[in-house]
């Protein structure tokens, strides 16, 4: 299994253009890319599932189901931070 980690941009860092991101994803499965996108979106939304689901274009139920699968697989899921 390939793990793809594309760090969230910090203040003062440059965002990657799509043509720069795609080579980082080659070799990863769609499931792995989706999981990383979901987890990073959750982290950027401070664990807020409602906000993350809106950003991702998913229902809260679908996002919750994905989180349940990730957690059952032993993957750490960002918790809600107020």
N, C-alpha and C positions, 0 to 999 in steps of 0.2 A: 504494500500500500504506500502510495506517495503522499507526503504531507506537504501542503502548500501553505506557507505563511507569508502574507503580504502585509507588512506592518501598516497600521493606521497612521496617516500623516500627522506629525507633530507640528506645532507652530513653527514657522520658519523653514519647514522642509518642503521640497518640491513634490507636487502630485505627479504620478506617472500617467502618461498618455496611454490610450488603449493599445496602441501598437507596441508599447513597452511592457504592458501587463501580459498580453497574450503569450509571449515566450516563457513567462514564469509559470503559466498554467499548463503548458504542453507536457504530457506525460501523466497528468492527474485525471482521475475520472470525473464525470459530471457530479456524482454524489459527493466526492471530496471537495470540489470547488464550491458546490452549493453549501455544504456544511461549513466551510471556512467563511463564506459570505454571511451566512446566518449568524455564526458565532461572533464575527467582527462587527456586524450590524448591532447585535445585542450589546456588545461591549461599548460601542459608540453611543448607544441609546441608554447607557447606564443600567442595562438589564430590564428596561421598561418594555415589556412584550407588546403592549398595544402600539407604542410608537415604532418599535422595530417592525411589527407586522405591516404597518402603513408604509414604511420606507421600502420594505421588500415586496409589497403588493400581494401579501398573503393574508388570509383570515387569521385571527388570533388563534382559532382552533387548530388550523394547519400548523402554525408556528409552534403551538404547545405540543402537538404530536411529534414534530421533528425534535424538539427539545427533549421529550421523554425518551425517544430512541437514542439520542446522543448520550444522555445521562445513563441509560441502561448499558451502553457500550463502554462506560467508564470515562467518557469525555467530559471535561469540566465545562460547565455552562455558566456564563456570567450571571451573577445574581443581581437583583434589583437594588440600586443605590439611590436614595432620595436626595 
